[in-house]
């Protein structure tokens, strides 16, 4: 049976977020860092992985040698940064780590001359909605993806 589909929100900002206290703890991660893939398993909706050619940069918060939170700056269109695979280890959620990582990536992208930063999220993710709203992102589009009734998935 094909999946029922998902409701999405497409967000954007052209303004740097307010500084975050933990933003200085965000570090760049090497694209082949072996700690990224295991962290991504904490979010089944992660849309980028370490082997994704569209990833420009990985950033995260590391403590005790473990990546506690990470996100990718991807560019599906050159010059248009898109945040993807924003993930926090389930044991470290609620501490603002995803906000710190997203703030840093957004600030850096805009400072380097990008006109906007975008991201997408599942509409039912209220925690992420709060993060992105506090960081100054605005919902541009809400849409539904999935199979049309009676349509079979393409092989």
N, C-alpha and C positions, 0 to 999 in steps of 0.2 A: 504494500500500500504506500503510495507516495506520501511524503510529509505534508502536513496541513499548511505549511508556510509560516512566515514570520512577519511581524510588524516591525518596521525600522524607523529610526529618526536619523536624518542627515544634519549635522551641526557644522557651524563655522564661526570663526572669530577673526577680526583684523586688529585686535588690540591685545597687548601683552597683559596677562593676568596680574593681579596684585601679588607682590612677593610672598612666598610661603616660607615658614621657619625651617622646614626640612629640605627645602630646594637645594641647599648647598651640599646635601648628602648624596645627591644624584650624580652618578658617574656614567661615563660611556662604557658600553660593553662591546667586546669584540664580536663581530657577526657569527663567529664560530665558537663562541663561549659555550662550553658543554653544560652550563647551568641554566641556560635559557629554555631549552626544550622541556626539561622536567617541570619547570615552573608553569609553562604554557598549559600543561595538563590540568592545572587548577581552574582553567576556563575553557570549557568545550567550544566556546564561540570565538576563540582566538583566530584572527584572520590572516596573520602573517607568521611565518616561522623562520628559523635561522637560515634556511636555504632559499628564501624568497629573494629573487633578483631585484624586486622593487624596493627593498629595504635600503634606506640611505644610512640609517643610524639606529642602534639600539641604545637605550639608556635605562638605568635602574638604580635601586637602592640595595646595597650589599652590606651585610653584617655577618661577622664570623665566617666569612667565606661563602655565605649563602646569598643568592639573589632573592630578596624578599618581595620585590615588585619590579615590573619592567613595562616598557612600551616601545613600540617601533615607530620611527618616522619613515613612512613609505611615500613614494611618489609614483602614482599611476600615470600622472601627467607631469612632465618635467617642470619644476618650479612651483608645484602646488603640494606643499606638505600635507600629509594625511596621517593622523595618529591611528595606530592599529595595535591589536594584541595588548591592550592595557590589562595587565594581570597583577594581582596581589596574592601571594601565598595565603591560603585560607587561614593559617594560624596567625597571620599578621594583619588581617583586615581590621578596618575601623580606626587606623592610626594616621590616616591621611597620606599614606605612601603613594597611592596612585595619583592623588592630587599633586604631590611634589614632583613626580616624574612628568606628568602631563604639563604642569606649569613650566618646568625647565625646557622641555622639548618645544613647547609653543613659543616661549620667550626667545629661545635661540633661533628658531625658524624665522620669526618676524624680524629679529635683529639682523639676520643675514640678508634681508631684503624681500622675503616672501610677502606677497600682498595679503594672503589669508592662510589660515590653517583649518583643515576640515577633519571630521571624524564621523563615524557611523556607529550606531548602537541599537540593540534590540529595545523596542519601546517599553517592554515590561521591566527593564532593569532600573528600578527606582534609585538604587544607590549610585549608579553611574550617572543618572540624570542629575542628581544633586551635585556630584563632582563637577560635571561639565557646566552646569548653570553657575556654580560658585566661581568657576574659572573664567566666566564671561562669554562662553559659547552660546550661540543662538540656534534654535531649531529652524532650518530652512525648509525641509521637506519631511513629511511623514508618508510612508508607503508600506505596501504589503507585497511580499514576494512569495511565490509558491506556484503550484500547478492550478490551472483553470479546471473547474468541475468537468469531469468527463474526459479530460485530456490525459493522455499517457505520457510519462516522462520520456524524454529523448534518450536513445541509447548512445 
